[in-house]
């Protein structure tokens, strides 16, 4: 069982991801963490400091994933198409494993400028930097059809960034698709649609 601080961070990350900074209230965060409300002040002082601690944790979770993406992107033993497919699979796996992190970044990258700047500087710019050269090479080779790697980066992340209820939604509109396989199928569909590999 996580300690009070870790439980609060997990609950707060989820609350900030779902409700934004203004919509997340500290009593509900404490209740979701199954701890006393005064522990928020003990561990973090105030709501802004709690948000910053959540961002620190999100960055700590994201950095190893970025390193994994960079390793695939720079693997000279694999073809360009294989590296692009591998990067897409790695990003999709990260989003599936860390939905609260994904939602936290999406929400706060577009909120008030101060928080958006922190998220951009600490997460979005570094994440883009890990794939910019690979995506540029993909564009130059005609595998990626985009005018700029940043546009492809945004489109790819939007495609892979599906809500937790995605398998249920697919099940409602296409019950023949196994909900357990829907995320993997989405990843493979994204690769097949976005990458124009030589035949």
C-alpha positions in Angstrom: 0.0 0.0 0.0 1.5 3.4 -0.9 2.3 5.9 1.9 0.2 9.0 2.4 2.4 11.2 0.2 2.4 8.7 -2.7 -1.3 8.1 -2.3 -2.0 11.8 -2.4 0.2 12.2 -5.5 -1.6 9.4 -7.4 -5.1 10.8 -6.4 -4.1 14.4 -7.2 -2.6 13.5 -10.6 -5.9 11.8 -11.4 -8.0 14.7 -10.1 -5.9 17.3 -11.9 -6.1 15.2 -15.1 -9.9 14.8 -14.9 -10.9 18.2 -13.5 -8.1 20.6 -14.1 -6.4 22.8 -11.5 -9.5 24.8 -10.5 -11.8 21.8 -10.6 -9.7 19.5 -8.4 -10.5 20.1 -4.7 -8.2 19.0 -1.9 -10.8 17.3 0.2 -11.8 15.0 -2.6 -8.1 14.3 -3.4 -7.5 13.4 0.3 -10.7 11.2 0.3 -9.6 9.4 -2.9 -6.2 8.8 -1.3 -7.9 7.5 1.8 -5.9 9.9 4.0 -6.7 12.9 6.2 -7.2 16.2 4.4 -4.6 17.9 6.6 -1.9 15.6 5.0 -2.1 17.7 1.9 -0.8 20.7 3.8 1.7 18.6 5.8 3.3 17.1 2.7 2.8 19.9 0.1 1.7 23.1 1.8 -0.9 24.2 -0.8 -2.7 23.2 -4.0 -0.1 24.9 -6.3 2.7 23.0 -4.6 0.7 19.7 -4.9 0.2 20.4 -8.6 4.0 21.0 -9.0 4.7 17.7 -7.1 2.4 15.9 -9.5 4.2 17.4 -12.5 7.5 16.3 -11.0 6.1 12.7 -10.7 4.7 12.8 -14.2 8.1 13.9 -15.5 9.8 11.1 -13.5 7.5 8.6 -15.2 7.9 10.1 -18.6 11.7 10.4 -18.8 12.4 6.6 -18.9 9.7 6.3 -21.7 11.4 9.1 -23.6 14.7 7.3 -23.2 13.2 4.1 -24.6 11.7 6.0 -27.6 15.1 7.7 -28.2 16.8 4.3 -28.1 14.5 2.9 -30.8 14.7 6.1 -32.9 18.5 5.9 -32.9 18.9 2.2 -33.5 21.0 2.0 -36.7 20.5 -1.8 -36.9 16.9 -1.3 -37.9 15.4 0.2 -41.0 13.7 3.6 -40.9 10.3 2.0 -41.3 11.0 -0.4 -38.4 12.2 2.4 -36.2 9.1 4.5 -37.0 6.8 1.5 -36.2 8.7 0.7 -33.0 8.4 4.3 -31.8 4.7 4.3 -32.4 4.3 1.1 -30.5 6.4 2.4 -27.6 4.3 5.6 -27.4 1.0 3.6 -27.5 2.2 1.3 -24.8 3.2 4.3 -22.6 -0.3 5.9 -23.0 -2.0 2.6 -22.2 0.1 2.0 -19.1 -0.2 5.6 -17.8 -3.6 7.1 -18.6 -3.4 9.6 -15.7 -0.1 10.9 -16.9 -1.4 11.2 -20.5 -4.5 13.0 -19.4 -2.6 15.3 -17.0 -0.3 16.4 -19.8 -3.1 16.9 -22.3 -5.2 19.0 -19.9 -2.4 21.2 -18.5 -0.6 21.8 -21.7 -3.5 24.0 -22.7 -4.6 25.5 -19.4 -3.3 28.8 -17.9 0.0 29.9 -19.5 2.2 29.4 -16.4 1.2 25.7 -16.0 1.1 25.2 -19.8 4.7 26.5 -20.0 5.9 24.2 -17.3 4.3 21.2 -19.0 5.7 22.2 -22.4 9.2 22.9 -21.1 9.5 19.7 -19.0 7.5 17.2 -21.1 6.3 18.3 -24.6 9.6 19.8 -25.9 11.7 16.9 -24.6 9.3 14.3 -26.0 9.2 16.0 -29.4 13.0 16.3 -29.4 13.3 12.5 -29.1 11.5 11.9 -32.4 12.0 15.1 -34.4 15.0 13.7 -36.4 13.4 10.4 -37.0 10.1 12.0 -38.2 12.1 14.4 -40.4 13.8 11.4 -42.0 10.5 9.7 -42.4 9.1 12.8 -44.2 12.2 13.0 -46.4 11.9 9.3 -47.4 8.1 9.7 -48.2 7.1 7.3 -45.4 5.4 10.1 -43.5 3.3 12.5 -45.5 3.5 15.7 -43.5 5.0 19.1 -44.1 6.6 19.2 -40.7 7.6 16.7 -38.0 5.8 18.7 -35.3 2.5 18.3 -37.2 3.0 14.5 -37.4 4.0 14.4 -33.7 0.7 16.2 -32.8 -1.4 14.0 -35.1 0.2 10.8 -33.9 -0.2 11.7 -30.2 -3.9 12.6 -30.8 -4.5 9.3 -32.5 -2.9 7.2 -29.8 -4.2 9.3 -26.9 -7.5 7.5 -26.5 -9.6 7.6 -23.2 -9.7 4.7 -20.8 -13.2 3.9 -22.0 -11.9 3.4 -25.6 -12.2 -0.5 -25.5 -15.9 -0.2 -24.4 -16.6 2.4 -27.1 -15.2 0.1 -29.8 -17.2 -2.8 -28.3 -20.4 -0.8 -28.6 -19.9 0.1 -32.2 -18.1 -3.1 -33.3 -18.8 -6.0 -30.9 -16.9 -8.3 -33.2 -13.7 -6.6 -32.1 -12.3 -8.1 -28.9 -12.1 -5.2 -26.3 -9.0 -6.8 -24.9 -7.3 -6.5 -28.3 -8.7 -3.1 -29.3 -5.7 -1.0 -28.1 -3.2 -3.2 -30.0 -5.4 -3.1 -33.0 -5.6 0.7 -32.8 -1.8 0.8 -32.7 -1.4 -1.4 -35.7 -4.1 0.6 -37.6 -2.2 3.8 -36.8 1.0 2.4 -38.1 -0.7 1.1 -41.3 -2.5 4.4 -41.8 0.2 6.9 -40.9 3.3 5.1 -42.4 3.5 4.7 -46.1 6.1 2.0 -46.2 7.7 0.8 -49.5 6.1 -2.4 -50.8 
